[in-house]
Amino acid sequence: MANKNKKNIVKVFGVASFLNDVGSDMIAPIWPLFVVSLGANMSILGLIDGMGEAIVSISQAISGYISDKLRRRKVFVWTGYLMGSLSRIGYSLSTSWIYLVPLKILDRFGKIRGSPRDAMIADSVEMRERGYSFGFLRMMDNAGAFAGVFITLILIHFIDIRNIILIAAFPSIISTILIYIFIKEKRYKKIYKGISLNNLSKNFRLFLLSGSIFALASFSYSFLIIYANNSRIEKVFVPALYLLFTLFASLSSIPFGKLADRIGRKITMQISYLLFVCMCIITLINSLISVILVFILYGLHKGSLETVQRTFISELSEKRYRASTLGAYRMVTGFLALPASIIAGLLWETISWETTFIFAAILASISTLLLHRVKETLEAR
């Protein structure tokens, strides 16, 4: 019975994640148009989005630390979903881009749910099923993203952008209710004093170094859109590439999770890095087929990386520091996402677009080699 309850926890988290991503990705295709319609220019749009990504990194670290310290997970999860839904209601009522700034902060701070939720999943399932469980969660994430974009592509012909954003708030409200009612949390009496760098093993630090170098290689998704837009593919089909990416990310998440359970976390993560390297190299061909293949590989890369990465981090950290370690890893790699895109943009503008992808492929290859020296814990095997 206990094992069944643990599996139900993963299913509830999966459904809640699916619904939330439906709402968030309903906004994704129309967000730039909405911001500009409120009087913002491209610089302001970039500032709002960049600020949002920085807040995600901070929120993951803070919630992970506090979650471990207080021995409470659930409250961060349902509160995070609630923040996302309230921000979308606020977006729909905004009359100026200025109002979007605090709402974006609220929206992105809703990511406080990530580290505590992943820690709950890691605590709830057996070792041999951990990769599958995170794969299932990631599949539901990507399936929700696919559904959200598809819904918006239909609704945009019938209602205006503001009403679409308002509708997008309701799936996250349902996610909030699901978590609050159906997730039961174990009570802990002991409160620990906190985590420091000394609590992280040399092995984990090497893993963090490898991930940090890869984070510098992992440029924004926007660069792939620009690449596709500048290729031979018709502009009208560019949005469909997003659907292609999310489809393959969703379909590949569970298989890669199972693969990680069977052959190990490290090898599966190296495969993910190499998929990224292959994607970068194929961009140099610059043909219709290569563009399509690039987005398929990007989807496979995301489906594998975001599945096995969570599993690997969970098992390289002590159980009592699990949410803190997940949050710290995401904070470091999240902060590096900003310079990664800046470097990619500078290389693109000052040298050539090919240089951007070559540079990323080199860094990703170095990350793969460093990852080879990381030792999997006995638990991971």
C-alpha positions, 0 to 999 in steps of 0.5 A: 500500500505504501508503494502505491501511495508513493507512485500516486504522489508522482502521478499527482505531481505529473498532472499538476505539472502538465496543467501548469505548463498548459497555462504557462505555454499558452502565453509563450507564443504571444508574450512578446506581442503582448508586452510590445502592445503595452508600449514596451520596446525590444530592450524592455522586453529583453530586460523583463525576460532576463530579470525573470530568469535571474529570479528563477535561479534565486527562488530555486536556491532559497526555497531549496534551503528553507525547505530543508531547514524547516523540513517542509516541502508541500507548501512551496509547491502549491504556493508556487503554482498559485503565484503563477496563476495570480500573475497571469490574472494580473497580466490580463488586467495590465494597461502598461508594461510597467505593471508587468515588472512586479507581476513577472517577479511574482510569476518567476518566483513561483518557481520556488516549487521546483527544488522542494517538489523534486526532493519530495519525488526523490524521497518518495520512490525507490532508487531503481524507479527514480529515473523513470519517475523524473522522466514521467514528470518531465514528459508531463511538463513537455506535454503540457507545453505542447498542449498549451501552444496548440491551444493558443494557436487555435484560440488566437483566431477567436479571442484576443490576447488579453483573454487568452492570458486570463484563461491561462491562469485557470490550469494553474489554479487547478494544479494548486488545488490538486497539490493542496488536497492530494499530496500528503507530507511526512512530518519531521521533528528535527531541524538542521542548521543549514548547508554550506560548501563544505557539505558538498563532496569533491565529487559533487563539486566536479559535477557542478563544474561540468554542469556550469561549463555546459550552462555557458554553452547552453545559449537561449532557445531564441538563437535557434529561432533566429537560426531557423528564421534565417534559413530556407524554411518559410517563416510561417512554419517557424512557430511549428518548430517549437511544437516539434521541439516540445513533442520530442522532448515529451516523447523522449523523457520517459525512455531516457529516464528508463535508460538512466535506471538501466545503464546509469545516470552519468552515461545517460547525461553524457548522451544528452550533452553529445546530442547538444554537440551534434545539434550544434554541428548540424546547424552548420549544414544550414538546409531545410532538413538540417533545421528540422533535425536541429529542433528534433535533437534539441527536443531529445537533448532537453528530454534527456537532460532535464530528466537525468539531471534531477535524478543525478543531483538527488543521488549525489547529495545527502538526503537531508540536504537534497532540496538545498543541493538541487536549488544550489545547482539550479542557481549556479547554472541559472545565473550562467544562462545570462552570460551564455546568451550574451557570449553567444550574441557577441560571437554571432554579431562580431564574428559569425553565427557559425562561431556561436554554435562551434563555441557551444559545441566545444564547451559542451564537449569539455563538459562531457569529458569532465563528467566522465570523471564524476563518480556515481554513488552506490545508491545511483547504481 
